[in-house]
Amino acid sequence: MAHRRGPTTRLIVIVNPIAGRGRTQKQLPALKALLRARGIPFELELTAGPGDAVRLAQKAARGGAQTVVAVGGDGTVHEVANGLLAHGGPHTHKTALGVIPTGSGNDFCKAIGVPLDREGAVRVLLQGRSRLVDVCQMGERFIVNGLGIGLDGAVSHRYRRMRRLRGELGYLWSAVHEALMFRAFPAEIRTPDWGYRGPVLFTGLSNGPYHGGDFRLAPTARVDDGELDVHVVRDIPPIKRWVQIPKVRRGDHLGLPEFLLRRAPWVEFRLEKRVPAHRDGEPFWLEPGRYRVEVLPKALRVIAPQEDAER
């Protein structure tokens, strides 16, 4: 069921000031002025470092906030969602997640239809409706948009180290560089009715269609279909990888023989070596071992445009 929002909604706004390479901090005065001009009552919290948005979101949910807004990129959304889901567990639905995108990729916003401009995102907070979406669970962590293991994990690590380029151009440059340098790794991937074992360039799963800003890795993925879109890309010669990058950006890669895509309620990955990875664009490392990820259907309430909330 979708619920209409109103100006009396208690709003906690969690801001990651360093999101978008510091662009969020510069936009903060204009954002506060816009919220006040729209007559939206809010309380604002600034994060001080990694993991702080999780704590602040939990605190807001415990305090009875109806909506907690993540201001930043996909990493900020990831942390706020984890805080909300950790408080009371998935499917509680008491506190909704809103997003004002100021980051580099903003993949989750694209998945739920939130405009990427400040005015449009605030308009959704005021006029939109709440919508239930799926999340993925990997151990004690929740994933709202996607998991990447291998080359796209290396892209996230490289992008994090970059100082000049940002946004989609930065992700594209990182992808071009890693396409030449990254080496395939052995892996085993298993779903309830399918499996693959062999060399892998990258693998992972999608809840939404976009990764890395403008790469339509799983163009048919939907955040409310109750399934994971699991992808496996077998090893490709480095020069051919460069040729395929534009196809992945357009979502025209599904027919490639090296690209395998399956839908499933859960997936297991077994790794023999340490591999770079990302959760919702946030880089980390996976050690050798077995990892299971499963979908939690309609586990999180989000604020989306009215036309998307009805789907």
C-alpha positions in Angstrom: 0.0 0.0 0.0 1.2 3.5 -0.9 0.9 6.3 1.6 0.7 10.0 0.8 3.3 12.3 2.4 2.4 15.6 4.0 4.1 18.7 5.5 3.6 17.4 9.1 5.9 14.4 8.5 8.7 14.4 11.0 11.9 14.5 8.8 15.4 13.7 9.9 17.9 14.8 7.3 21.3 13.0 7.4 24.0 14.7 5.4 27.3 13.3 4.3 29.2 16.5 3.7 32.1 14.9 1.8 29.8 13.1 -0.6 30.5 14.0 -4.3 34.1 14.9 -3.5 32.9 17.6 -1.1 30.2 19.0 -3.4 27.5 18.2 -0.8 29.1 20.6 1.8 28.9 23.4 -0.7 25.2 22.6 -1.5 24.1 22.5 2.1 23.1 26.1 2.6 20.9 26.0 -0.6 19.4 22.7 0.5 18.4 24.0 3.9 16.9 27.2 2.4 14.9 25.1 -0.1 13.5 22.8 2.6 12.5 25.8 4.7 11.0 27.6 1.6 8.8 24.5 1.0 7.6 24.5 4.6 9.0 21.1 5.4 9.8 20.6 9.1 13.2 18.9 9.5 16.1 18.2 11.8 19.6 18.0 10.2 22.4 15.8 11.2 26.0 15.8 9.7 28.0 12.6 9.5 31.6 12.7 10.9 33.0 9.6 9.2 32.3 6.1 7.9 29.5 4.3 9.7 28.2 7.5 11.3 25.1 7.5 9.0 24.2 4.0 10.3 24.2 5.3 13.9 22.3 8.4 13.1 19.6 6.5 11.2 19.1 4.1 14.0 18.9 7.0 16.5 16.3 8.7 14.2 14.2 5.5 13.9 14.3 5.0 17.7 13.1 8.6 18.1 10.1 7.9 16.0 11.0 9.7 12.8 8.6 9.0 10.0 11.1 9.7 7.3 14.9 9.7 7.3 16.5 11.4 4.3 20.0 10.4 3.1 21.8 13.4 1.5 24.8 12.1 -0.4 25.7 9.3 -2.8 25.0 5.6 -2.8 27.3 5.0 0.1 25.3 7.4 2.2 22.0 5.7 1.1 23.6 2.3 1.9 24.5 3.4 5.5 21.1 5.1 6.2 19.2 2.1 4.9 21.4 -0.3 7.0 20.6 1.8 10.1 16.9 1.7 9.4 16.9 -2.0 8.7 18.9 -2.8 11.7 16.4 -1.0 13.9 13.6 -3.5 14.4 14.7 -5.6 11.5 13.6 -5.7 7.9 9.8 -5.4 7.0 9.2 -3.2 10.0 8.3 -0.3 7.7 7.8 2.2 10.5 10.4 4.7 9.1 10.7 5.5 5.4 13.9 6.3 3.5 14.1 9.4 1.4 17.0 10.5 -0.8 18.4 13.8 -2.0 21.2 12.7 -4.4 24.5 14.7 -4.2 26.9 11.9 -4.8 28.8 10.6 -7.8 26.8 7.6 -9.1 23.3 7.9 -7.5 22.4 4.5 -8.8 19.6 3.8 -6.2 17.9 7.1 -7.0 17.7 6.1 -10.6 16.3 2.7 -9.6 13.4 4.2 -7.6 12.8 7.2 -10.0 14.0 10.0 -7.7 15.2 13.0 -9.8 18.9 13.8 -9.6 18.4 17.5 -9.2 17.9 19.0 -5.7 14.6 20.7 -6.4 13.1 17.6 -8.0 14.2 15.3 -5.1 12.8 17.7 -2.5 9.5 17.8 -4.5 9.3 14.0 -4.2 9.8 14.3 -0.4 6.8 16.7 -0.3 4.5 15.2 -2.9 5.6 11.6 -3.4 4.3 8.4 -1.8 6.0 5.6 0.1 6.8 2.4 -1.7 8.1 -0.9 -0.5 11.3 -2.2 -2.2 13.4 -5.3 -1.9 16.8 -5.4 -0.2 19.6 -8.0 -0.2 21.2 -9.4 2.9 24.8 -10.5 3.0 25.8 -11.6 6.5 24.8 -8.8 8.8 24.9 -6.1 6.0 22.0 -5.0 3.8 22.5 -4.0 0.1 19.9 -1.8 -1.6 21.3 -1.5 -5.1 24.0 -4.0 -5.9 27.1 -6.1 -5.1 30.1 -6.3 -7.4 33.0 -8.8 -7.1 36.1 -8.6 -9.3 36.7 -6.0 -12.0 33.8 -3.7 -11.0 35.0 -3.9 -7.4 38.5 -2.9 -8.6 36.8 0.0 -10.4 35.2 1.2 -7.1 38.5 1.0 -5.3 40.3 3.0 -8.1 37.5 5.6 -8.2 37.8 6.1 -4.4 41.6 6.8 -4.8 41.0 9.4 -7.6 41.4 13.1 -6.7 40.4 15.0 -9.8 37.8 13.2 -11.9 34.4 12.6 -10.4 31.0 11.4 -11.3 30.3 9.3 -14.4 33.5 10.5 -16.1 35.5 9.3 -13.1 33.8 5.9 -13.1 34.3 5.5 -16.9 38.0 6.3 -16.6 38.4 3.8 -13.8 36.6 1.2 -15.8 38.8 1.8 -18.9 41.9 1.5 -16.7 40.9 -1.7 -14.9 39.6 -3.3 -18.1 43.3 -3.4 -19.2 44.9 -4.3 -15.9 42.5 -6.6 -14.0 43.1 -10.3 -14.0 40.4 -12.9 -13.9 40.0 -15.0 -10.8 38.6 -18.5 -10.0 35.2 -18.6 -8.5 32.1 -20.8 -8.0 28.6 -19.2 -8.2 25.5 -21.1 -7.3 21.7 -20.3 -7.3 18.9 -22.8 -6.4 18.7 -24.1 -10.0 22.0 -23.0 -11.7 25.7 -22.9 -11.2 29.0 -21.9 -12.7 32.6 -22.7 -11.9 35.6 -21.3 -13.6 37.6 -18.1 -14.3 35.6 -14.9 -13.7 36.3 -11.3 -14.7 33.5 -10.1 -12.4 30.4 -11.3 -10.8 27.8 -10.1 -8.4 24.1 -9.2 -8.2 21.8 -6.3 -8.9 18.7 -5.1 -7.2 18.5 -2.0 -9.4 19.6 -1.7 -13.1 22.5 0.7 -12.7 26.1 0.3 -11.3 28.8 3.0 -11.3 26.6 5.9 -12.4 25.7 5.0 -16.0 26.5 1.3 -16.5 23.3 -0.6 -17.1 24.7 -3.9 -15.9 21.3 -5.4 -15.3 18.9 -3.3 -17.5 15.8 -5.4 -16.6 16.4 -5.5 -12.8 13.6 -4.0 -10.6 13.7 -3.2 -7.0 10.4 -4.8 -6.2 10.3 -8.0 -8.1 11.4 -10.3 -5.2 14.5 -11.6 -7.1 18.2 -10.9 -7.5 19.6 -10.4 -10.9 22.8 -12.5 -10.7 25.5 -11.8 -13.3 28.7 -13.7 -14.2 31.2 -12.4 -16.8 33.7 -14.9 -17.9 37.2 -13.9 -18.8 37.6 -11.6 -21.8 40.9 -10.5 -23.5 41.8 -7.0 -22.4 41.4 -5.3 -25.7 38.0 -6.9 -26.2 37.0 -5.6 -22.8 37.4 -2.0 -24.0 35.2 -2.7 -26.9 32.4 -4.1 -24.6 32.4 -1.1 -22.2 30.0 1.0 -24.4 27.7 -2.0 -24.7 27.5 -2.3 -20.9 26.8 1.4 -20.5 23.9 1.1 -23.0 22.6 -2.2 -21.6 23.3 -4.0 -24.9 25.6 -6.7 -23.5 23.0 -9.3 -22.6 23.6 -11.3 -25.7 27.3 -11.6 -25.3 28.5 -15.2 -24.9 30.8 -14.2 -22.0 27.9 -12.6 -20.0 25.6 -14.9 -18.0 22.5 -13.6 -16.2 20.2 -15.5 -13.9 17.4 -14.5 -11.6 17.1 -16.1 -8.2 16.0 -15.6 -4.6 19.6 -16.2 -3.3 23.1 -16.8 -4.6 26.3 -18.2 -3.1 29.8 -17.2 -4.2 32.9 -19.3 -3.3 36.2 -17.5 -3.8 39.7 -19.0 -3.7 41.6 -15.7 -3.4 41.2 -12.2 -2.0 39.1 -10.2 -4.4 38.1 -6.5 -4.6 34.4 -5.9 -4.3 31.8 -3.2 -3.6 28.5 -2.9 -1.8 26.3 -0.2 -3.3 29.4 1.4 -4.8 31.4 1.3 -1.5 34.7 -0.6 -2.0 35.8 -3.4 0.3 37.7 -6.7 0.1 36.3 -10.3 0.1 38.6 -12.9 1.6 38.7 -16.5 0.4 35.6 -18.3 1.5 31.9 -18.8 0.8 29.3 -16.0 0.8 25.6 -16.1 0.6 23.3 -13.3 -0.4 19.5 -13.5 -0.4 16.7 -11.2 -1.3 14.3 -9.8 1.3 11.2 -8.9 -0.7 9.6 -5.5 0.1 11.7 -5.1 3.2 12.3 -1.3 3.0 9.9 1.6 2.7 11.2 4.4 0.5 9.8 7.8 -0.7 9.4 7.7 -4.5 7.5 9.7 -7.1 3.8 8.9 -7.2 3.9 7.3 -10.6 6.6 4.9 -9.4 5.0 4.3 -6.0 2.0 2.7 -7.6 4.0 0.0 -9.4 
